[in-house]
Amino acid sequence: MTRKPSFVFKVKREEVIIKKISTPKRQHFIPKFYLNNFCNENGLLWIYDCNKKELRQQTPKNTAVQIHYYSFIGFDKKRHNEVETYLAGIEGDTKLIIDKINSKEMIDLDEKLILTAFISLLHSRVPYYEKEHNEILDKYIKIYNKKFFSNKKNTQKLIEQFAKNKEEKSISPESMMDFIKKEQYTIEANKEWTLESMFDMARAIFIYLFQMDWQFCYTSKSSFVTSDNPFVLIPPSNYEKKGLYGLGILVPGVKKIVPLTQEVCLVICDKGDKIEKINISSKEVREINCYIAKNCDNLLISKDNILLKKLIKITNIDKSKLNSKVDVFQQGNLIITRRKIN
């Protein structure tokens, strides 16, 4: 029996019970229970590491984990772990539901709520989202700065307003304008703001994902892979890669896919209230796996090294991966953000 969630997606002291145990320093950005669903009979995963360009076998315990990834320093100057505690609660409820789906049982609306919350967070709790978030922030601010520092008069006023010491006040408008024009700096959000954005995004997409048609796609002759960025968008056939509009969950025809286990993948379609189970061919599984491979951040994950080798050969992720994740550009008075497609 699963409990009905509140889905506040906001971590406050009164909303989280902090147990008197130490929160692990090693925090999985892809849940360990989820990774277990892709293990082989020996309880191990096969990993392709895009950065190191190597195939290796390892345990779920040592996969997709970082030290204090969700921890933050509060106003009391102490390290806080409420985010990790909150995520652990969602994961505990979700495991039972995914086990049920894997057994080809139908879920009810309360279980769909819980799974939607898990998937929404799976989209934004990973390093890929953090990198995308930072890149958008960096590019937006650089566009705006070029407007603010567009002439000597404005630039001098801004230097006088924000300079903290004599050295900063002595900076010439010309050198500052050149600095801004050449983009000789980077913008990066702090951990607290990134975590807040993580929950804001999850809360924003939650309501839309819940109100869409869901298909649980099963395979018996092949298997699904996953990655360190398992929430993947598949563009519709008529999508224009270089068109004005980006690729988002609300674009008609976009399929949102999340592999749940080796045997089943969730495909979320357009607006609707259907929940159905279908069996798909090995060819369709391969197509889904290719999209998962091309959209991985660094780690492609499977029970089978032979399957990984085939996907690497098909997708060429060992040879080319997009470093930049988004285009941000100005068109008239608008600043447009568009996700790049691998």
Secondary structure, DSSP 8 states (H G I E B T S, - for coil): ------------GGGS---SS---SEEESS-HHHHHTT--TTS-EEEEETTTTEEEEE-GGGSSEEETTT-EE-TTSSEE-HHHHHHHHHHHHHHHHHHHHHTT----HHHHHHHHHHHHHHHHSSHHHHHHHHHHHHHHHHHHHHHHTSSHHHHHHHHHHH--SHHHHT--HHHHHHHHHTT-------HHHHHHHHHHHHHHHHHHHHTEEEEEEE-SSS---EESS--EEE--TT--TTSSS---TTSTT-EEEEE-SSSEEEEEEEE---EEEEE--HHHHHHHHHHHHHT-SSEEEES-HHHHHHHHHHH-TTT---S--EEEEEETTEEEEEE---
